[in-house]
Amino acid sequence: MTKKPARRPAPLCPICGKNPPTHDMRPFCSKHCADVDLGRWFGGRYGVASEDQEGAAEATLQEISRRFPIS
């Protein structure tokens, strides 16, 4: 006698939390929810964590310029 694996419930839309996502808008349930999420990214409500120190990008560019000077 083998047990059937437990079925996971259908995922919900991460914006409205209501409807299961549609295949073409996954993980969102609609274009509206996808646009809300995109607006949050553009508005700066979401971010990606970084361990870079302030000024690290400039230091890296200076090092690259030093190693590979443009003639």
Backbone as CSV, one residue per row, in Angstrom:
resi,resn,N_x,N_y,N_z,CA_x,CA_y,CA_z,C_x,C_y,C_z
1,MET,0.847,-1.176,0.000,0.000,0.000,0.000,0.893,1.240,0.000
2,THR,0.789,2.017,-1.035,1.590,3.233,-1.124,0.691,4.444,-0.934
3,LYS,1.281,5.438,-0.290,0.538,6.675,-0.072,0.716,7.593,-1.260
4,LYS,-0.338,8.284,-1.605,-0.250,9.283,-2.658,0.388,10.529,-2.055
5,PRO,1.275,11.191,-2.813,1.862,12.427,-2.288,0.770,13.479,-2.108
6,ALA,0.933,14.261,-1.075,-0.044,15.321,-0.809,-0.007,16.343,-1.936
7,ARG,-1.164,16.757,-2.370,-1.243,17.762,-3.427,-1.064,19.142,-2.831
8,ARG,-0.238,19.913,-3.497,-0.064,21.298,-3.061,-1.259,22.112,-3.522
9,PRO,-1.680,23.058,-2.699,-2.770,23.924,-3.162,-2.284,24.802,-4.310
10,ALA,-3.200,25.203,-5.153,-2.842,26.058,-6.277,-2.248,27.357,-5.754
11,PRO,-1.144,27.824,-6.361,-0.554,29.081,-5.898,-1.498,30.243,-6.182
12,LEU,-1.429,31.240,-5.339,-2.259,32.418,-5.520,-1.432,33.553,-6.105
13,CYS,-2.105,34.496,-6.676,-1.450,35.670,-7.248,-0.725,36.424,-6.137
14,PRO,0.557,36.777,-6.317,1.294,37.461,-5.254,0.851,38.905,-5.029
15,ILE,0.074,39.474,-5.941,-0.386,40.857,-5.787,-1.739,40.901,-5.086
16,CYS,-2.736,40.233,-5.640,-4.080,40.313,-5.056,-4.394,39.151,-4.118
17,GLY,-3.631,38.037,-4.259,-3.827,36.886,-3.378,-5.113,36.130,-3.628
18,LYS,-5.746,36.387,-4.746,-7.040,35.752,-4.976,-6.978,34.591,-5.946
19,ASN,-6.930,34.899,-7.211,-7.069,33.881,-8.241,-5.771,33.150,-8.498
20,PRO,-5.867,31.877,-8.861,-4.645,31.184,-9.282,-4.105,31.846,-10.547
21,PRO,-2.791,31.856,-10.712,-2.200,32.492,-11.903,-2.661,31.824,-13.186
22,THR,-2.768,32.638,-14.236,-3.041,32.085,-15.553,-1.708,31.728,-16.191
23,HIS,-1.735,30.819,-17.125,-0.496,30.332,-17.729,0.298,31.443,-18.389
24,ASP,-0.371,32.355,-19.099,0.352,33.390,-19.836,0.780,34.574,-18.971
25,MET,0.262,34.720,-17.773,0.629,35.829,-16.888,1.328,35.355,-15.610
26,ARG,1.728,34.123,-15.571,2.315,33.540,-14.378,3.474,34.365,-13.854
27,PRO,3.617,34.681,-12.597,2.876,34.168,-11.452,1.656,35.011,-11.093
28,PHE,1.241,35.905,-11.974,0.114,36.783,-11.681,-1.164,36.235,-12.284
29,CYS,-2.304,36.711,-11.762,-3.586,36.221,-12.266,-4.084,37.020,-13.451
30,SER,-3.533,38.216,-13.661,-4.014,39.057,-14.748,-2.931,40.057,-15.156
31,LYS,-3.163,40.706,-16.283,-2.241,41.736,-16.730,-2.236,42.889,-15.739
32,HIS,-3.370,43.184,-15.148,-3.448,44.266,-14.162,-2.481,44.003,-13.000
33,CYS,-2.500,42.802,-12.445,-1.607,42.485,-11.322,-0.143,42.503,-11.754
34,ALA,0.136,42.056,-12.987,1.505,42.112,-13.506,1.959,43.567,-13.619
35,ASP,1.065,44.447,-14.079,1.400,45.866,-14.205,1.589,46.525,-12.842
36,VAL,0.809,46.125,-11.858,0.984,46.645,-10.498,2.371,46.278,-9.982
37,ASP,2.781,45.038,-10.205,4.103,44.587,-9.769,5.205,45.368,-10.483
38,LEU,5.066,45.566,-11.784,6.055,46.316,-12.553,6.143,47.754,-12.047
39,GLY,5.006,48.350,-11.737,4.988,49.698,-11.191,5.699,49.786,-9.857
40,ARG,5.584,48.745,-9.056,6.294,48.724,-7.768,7.801,48.667,-7.972
41,TRP,8.251,47.894,-8.973,9.685,47.859,-9.283,10.162,49.231,-9.744
42,PHE,9.412,49.837,-10.679,9.793,51.155,-11.196,9.759,52.217,-10.114
43,GLY,8.827,52.086,-9.175,8.685,53.064,-8.112,9.691,52.903,-6.984
44,GLY,10.488,51.848,-7.031,11.511,51.640,-6.013,11.021,50.937,-4.755
45,ARG,9.832,50.345,-4.802,9.332,49.636,-3.620,10.016,48.292,-3.430
46,TYR,10.547,47.747,-4.505,11.302,46.503,-4.428,12.767,46.839,-4.658
47,GLY,13.633,45.993,-4.169,15.050,46.184,-4.394,15.779,44.860,-4.268
48,VAL,16.978,44.831,-4.760,17.813,43.647,-4.673,18.948,43.968,-3.718
49,ALA,19.089,43.146,-2.693,20.126,43.380,-1.688,21.513,43.234,-2.294
50,SER,22.420,44.045,-1.791,23.788,44.013,-2.276,24.734,44.251,-1.118
51,GLU,25.880,43.620,-1.183,26.888,43.820,-0.152,27.972,44.785,-0.618
52,ASP,27.808,45.338,-1.819,28.792,46.282,-2.343,28.867,47.525,-1.470
53,GLN,30.057,47.970,-1.277,30.266,49.206,-0.530,30.046,50.388,-1.456
54,GLU,29.662,51.503,-0.893,29.466,52.705,-1.691,30.793,53.076,-2.348
55,GLY,30.761,53.332,-3.624,31.974,53.691,-4.350,32.711,52.494,-4.931
56,ALA,32.227,51.292,-4.671,32.920,50.104,-5.179,32.865,50.046,-6.701
57,ALA,31.761,50.488,-7.297,31.649,50.459,-8.755,32.676,51.389,-9.388
58,GLU,32.848,52.574,-8.805,33.825,53.516,-9.352,35.245,52.964,-9.230
59,ALA,35.546,52.318,-8.106,36.869,51.741,-7.913,37.130,50.637,-8.924
60,THR,36.111,49.844,-9.196,36.258,48.768,-10.171,36.505,49.340,-11.562
61,LEU,35.762,50.367,-11.931,35.966,50.990,-13.244,37.359,51.600,-13.357
62,GLN,37.840,52.207,-12.298,39.187,52.773,-12.318,40.237,51.684,-12.480
63,GLU,40.042,50.568,-11.817,40.985,49.453,-11.931,40.987,48.889,-13.350
64,ILE,39.818,48.762,-13.949,39.736,48.261,-15.319,40.411,49.244,-16.266
65,SER,40.167,50.532,-16.068,40.808,51.551,-16.910,42.329,51.528,-16.775
66,ARG,42.812,51.263,-15.580,44.242,51.198,-15.350,44.848,49.973,-16.053
67,ARG,44.153,48.841,-15.967,44.680,47.615,-16.563,44.565,47.606,-18.082
68,PHE,43.517,48.217,-18.599,43.263,48.189,-20.031,43.066,49.613,-20.546
69,PRO,44.134,50.385,-20.650,44.017,51.771,-21.089,43.561,51.838,-22.546
70,ILE,42.769,52.855,-22.820,42.309,53.089,-24.191,43.342,53.973,-24.882
71,SER,43.843,53.489,-25.996,44.893,54.229,-26.726,44.316,55.278,-27.611
